[in-house]
Amino acid sequence: MGNKISAVLLAAGLSSRMGQPKLLMPWGRTTVLGQVVSVFAASEMEEIIVVTGGARRQVENLVFLLAKDFPVRSVYNPKYVHGMLGSIQAGLAALDSQSSAVLIGLGDQPQVLVKTVRSICTAFIQTGSQLVVPSFQNHRGHPWLVARPLWTRILALSTSITSRQFLNTYASQVNYVSADQSILQDLDTLEDYERQRP
């Protein structure tokens, strides 16, 4: 199977606190989601799945445009209102059978750095850890990596379970990678956006 690592970007939220579909908002020369996709593509992801839910048509139209330049496609999570885990499950179910691990990223985290994504992938390749999680000042962030042997366990979970609970369950298997504070940042409000946009 090798070390093919794919990415699942969670993009199914309602953007209720932003007041508009935040993934479509401008970010430099692209959009919030476009920036995230470009970072993962620059990190040599051969397969990027964007999981949609809220603002589905608009986000999927954007993914269609991004697919002209990047290895990205979308999958819809019909249970998106029930939380993040359902989107992770939808993304896992859509992945290529050759993937040995997947990075779980946030569609509204355009601050994430290529070097961070690469360091997580490198840690997996070098150690074979089942879980690789970036950490800044003892706080876990995104994206985090989960190896294929744990996928069936995630797929079997109730959607009421959070990713934090899942990681806590397998805490002894987590390999932490030091990263900068961008792993903790996302865009929830207009104030977040105005403060952090380039």
SERO-200000 format. One line per field, with one value per residue (C-alpha): residue number from 1; residue in three letters; x, y, z. Coordinates in Angstrom, 1 decimal. Example, Ala and Ser with C-alpha at 12.3 -4.5 7.8 and 13.67 -1.06 7.14 Angstrom:
<nodes>
resi = 1,2
resn = ALA,SER
c1 = 12.3,13.7
c2 = -4.5,-1.1
c3 = 7.8,7.1
</nodes>
This chain:
<nodes>
resi = 1,2,3,4,5,6,7,8,9,10,11,12,13,14,15,16,17,18,19,20,21,22,23,24,25,26,27,28,29,30,31,32,33,34,35,36,37,38,39,40,41,42,43,44,45,46,47,48,49,50,51,52,53,54,55,56,57,58,59,60,61,62,63,64,65,66,67,68,69,70,71,72,73,74,75,76,77,78,79,80,81,82,83,84,85,86,87,88,89,90,91,92,93,94,95,96,97,98,99,100,101,102,103,104,105,106,107,108,109,110,111,112,113,114,115,116,117,118,119,120,121,122,123,124,125,126,127,128,129,130,131,132,133,134,135,136,137,138,139,140,141,142,143,144,145,146,147,148,149,150,151,152,153,154,155,156,157,158,159,160,161,162,163,164,165,166,167,168,169,170,171,172,173,174,175,176,177,178,179,180,181,182,183,184,185,186,187,188,189,190,191,192,193,194,195,196,197,198
resn = MET,GLY,ASN,LYS,ILE,SER,ALA,VAL,LEU,LEU,ALA,ALA,GLY,LEU,SER,SER,ARG,MET,GLY,GLN,PRO,LYS,LEU,LEU,MET,PRO,TRP,GLY,ARG,THR,THR,VAL,LEU,GLY,GLN,VAL,VAL,SER,VAL,PHE,ALA,ALA,SER,GLU,MET,GLU,GLU,ILE,ILE,VAL,VAL,THR,GLY,GLY,ALA,ARG,ARG,GLN,VAL,GLU,ASN,LEU,VAL,PHE,LEU,LEU,ALA,LYS,ASP,PHE,PRO,VAL,ARG,SER,VAL,TYR,ASN,PRO,LYS,TYR,VAL,HIS,GLY,MET,LEU,GLY,SER,ILE,GLN,ALA,GLY,LEU,ALA,ALA,LEU,ASP,SER,GLN,SER,SER,ALA,VAL,LEU,ILE,GLY,LEU,GLY,ASP,GLN,PRO,GLN,VAL,LEU,VAL,LYS,THR,VAL,ARG,SER,ILE,CYS,THR,ALA,PHE,ILE,GLN,THR,GLY,SER,GLN,LEU,VAL,VAL,PRO,SER,PHE,GLN,ASN,HIS,ARG,GLY,HIS,PRO,TRP,LEU,VAL,ALA,ARG,PRO,LEU,TRP,THR,ARG,ILE,LEU,ALA,LEU,SER,THR,SER,ILE,THR,SER,ARG,GLN,PHE,LEU,ASN,THR,TYR,ALA,SER,GLN,VAL,ASN,TYR,VAL,SER,ALA,ASP,GLN,SER,ILE,LEU,GLN,ASP,LEU,ASP,THR,LEU,GLU,ASP,TYR,GLU,ARG,GLN,ARG,PRO
c1 = 0.0,3.0,2.6,-0.1,-1.6,-4.9,-6.8,-10.3,-11.3,-14.3,-16.5,-20.0,-20.7,-23.5,-21.3,-24.0,-21.7,-20.1,-23.5,-22.4,-20.7,-17.2,-15.4,-16.3,-14.9,-11.8,-8.4,-5.5,-5.9,-8.3,-11.0,-10.8,-11.3,-9.1,-6.2,-6.7,-6.9,-3.7,-1.8,-2.7,-1.9,1.5,2.1,1.9,-1.6,-2.6,-6.3,-8.2,-11.8,-14.0,-17.0,-19.9,-23.2,-24.3,-24.2,-23.7,-24.3,-22.0,-19.2,-19.4,-19.3,-16.2,-14.6,-15.5,-13.5,-10.6,-10.5,-9.1,-5.8,-5.8,-6.5,-9.8,-13.4,-16.4,-18.6,-21.8,-22.6,-26.4,-26.0,-23.9,-26.2,-25.3,-21.7,-18.2,-17.8,-20.4,-18.3,-15.2,-17.0,-18.3,-14.8,-13.3,-15.9,-15.0,-11.3,-9.1,-8.5,-4.7,-4.5,-2.6,-3.5,-5.6,-5.2,-8.3,-8.3,-10.7,-12.0,-12.0,-8.3,-6.5,-3.7,-2.3,1.2,2.6,5.5,3.0,1.2,4.5,5.9,2.8,3.1,6.8,6.2,3.8,6.1,9.1,7.3,4.2,2.2,-1.5,-2.3,-0.2,-1.5,0.1,0.5,1.1,1.8,0.2,-3.0,-4.0,-5.0,-5.7,-4.9,-4.4,-3.6,-5.1,-3.8,-6.0,-6.2,-8.2,-10.7,-13.1,-13.3,-14.1,-16.7,-18.4,-18.8,-22.0,-22.1,-22.6,-19.0,-16.5,-13.1,-11.7,-13.3,-11.9,-8.4,-8.7,-9.7,-6.5,-4.3,-1.6,-1.1,-0.8,2.5,2.6,4.3,5.3,3.7,2.9,-0.3,-2.0,-3.1,-5.5,-6.9,-10.0,-12.6,-15.8,-16.8,-16.4,-14.0,-11.8,-11.8,-11.0,-8.2,-6.5,-7.0,-3.9
c2 = 0.0,2.3,5.7,7.4,10.0,11.6,14.6,15.1,18.8,19.4,22.0,21.2,23.9,26.4,29.5,30.7,33.0,34.4,35.3,34.1,31.1,31.6,29.2,31.3,34.6,36.1,35.2,36.7,35.8,33.0,32.0,30.6,27.1,27.7,28.6,25.5,23.2,24.9,24.3,20.6,20.2,21.9,19.4,16.7,15.3,13.3,13.1,15.8,15.3,18.3,17.2,19.5,20.2,23.7,26.0,22.7,24.0,27.0,25.0,22.2,24.7,26.2,22.7,22.0,25.1,24.2,20.8,22.4,23.0,20.7,16.9,17.8,16.6,16.9,14.5,15.4,14.6,14.4,14.3,17.5,19.1,16.4,17.4,16.9,13.2,12.5,14.5,12.7,9.4,10.6,11.6,8.3,6.3,8.2,7.7,5.8,2.2,2.8,5.5,4.3,7.4,10.5,14.0,15.5,19.3,22.2,24.0,27.3,27.1,29.1,30.0,26.4,26.1,23.8,22.9,21.9,19.5,18.1,17.6,15.6,13.4,12.9,11.8,9.2,7.9,7.7,6.2,4.5,6.0,5.3,8.9,12.1,15.3,18.8,20.6,24.2,24.9,21.6,22.2,19.8,21.3,20.5,18.9,15.5,12.2,8.9,5.7,3.2,0.6,3.0,4.0,1.2,2.3,5.8,4.6,2.6,5.5,7.3,10.8,12.2,11.4,14.2,14.0,15.1,12.1,9.8,11.1,10.9,7.2,6.5,9.0,6.4,6.0,9.7,10.9,14.7,17.1,20.6,23.3,27.0,28.5,28.4,24.8,26.3,29.0,28.9,31.5,31.6,35.2,38.3,39.7,36.5,37.0,40.7,40.2,37.3,37.8,38.6
c3 = 0.0,0.6,2.2,0.3,2.5,1.6,3.1,4.3,4.7,6.9,5.1,6.1,8.7,8.6,9.1,11.5,13.5,10.3,8.8,5.3,3.8,5.1,2.9,-0.1,1.4,-0.2,1.1,-0.7,-4.4,-3.7,-1.2,2.4,1.1,-1.9,0.3,2.5,-0.6,-2.1,1.1,1.2,-2.5,-2.0,0.8,-1.9,-1.1,-4.1,-3.0,-1.2,-0.2,0.8,2.8,2.2,4.1,4.8,1.6,-0.3,-3.8,-3.4,-1.8,-4.3,-7.2,-5.7,-5.4,-9.0,-10.0,-7.7,-9.2,-12.4,-10.6,-7.6,-6.9,-5.0,-5.1,-2.9,-1.0,0.7,4.4,4.8,8.5,8.7,11.3,13.8,14.2,12.9,13.2,10.6,8.1,9.0,8.4,5.1,4.0,5.1,3.2,0.0,0.1,-2.3,-1.2,-1.6,1.1,4.2,6.3,6.1,7.4,8.9,8.2,8.6,5.5,7.5,8.6,5.8,8.2,8.3,6.9,4.3,6.6,9.3,7.0,5.8,9.3,10.3,7.2,7.8,11.4,10.1,7.5,9.9,12.9,11.5,14.4,14.2,15.2,14.6,16.1,15.9,19.2,20.2,23.9,24.9,22.9,20.1,16.8,13.1,10.8,12.5,10.9,11.4,9.9,8.1,10.8,12.9,10.2,10.9,14.5,13.5,11.0,13.7,16.2,16.9,15.3,18.8,19.6,19.1,17.5,20.9,22.6,19.9,20.4,24.2,23.8,21.9,23.7,24.3,20.5,19.7,18.3,18.9,16.5,17.6,15.4,15.4,16.7,13.2,14.1,16.7,14.5,12.4,11.2,13.2,13.2,11.0,13.6,13.3,9.5,9.5,12.1,10.3,6.6,4.5
</nodes>
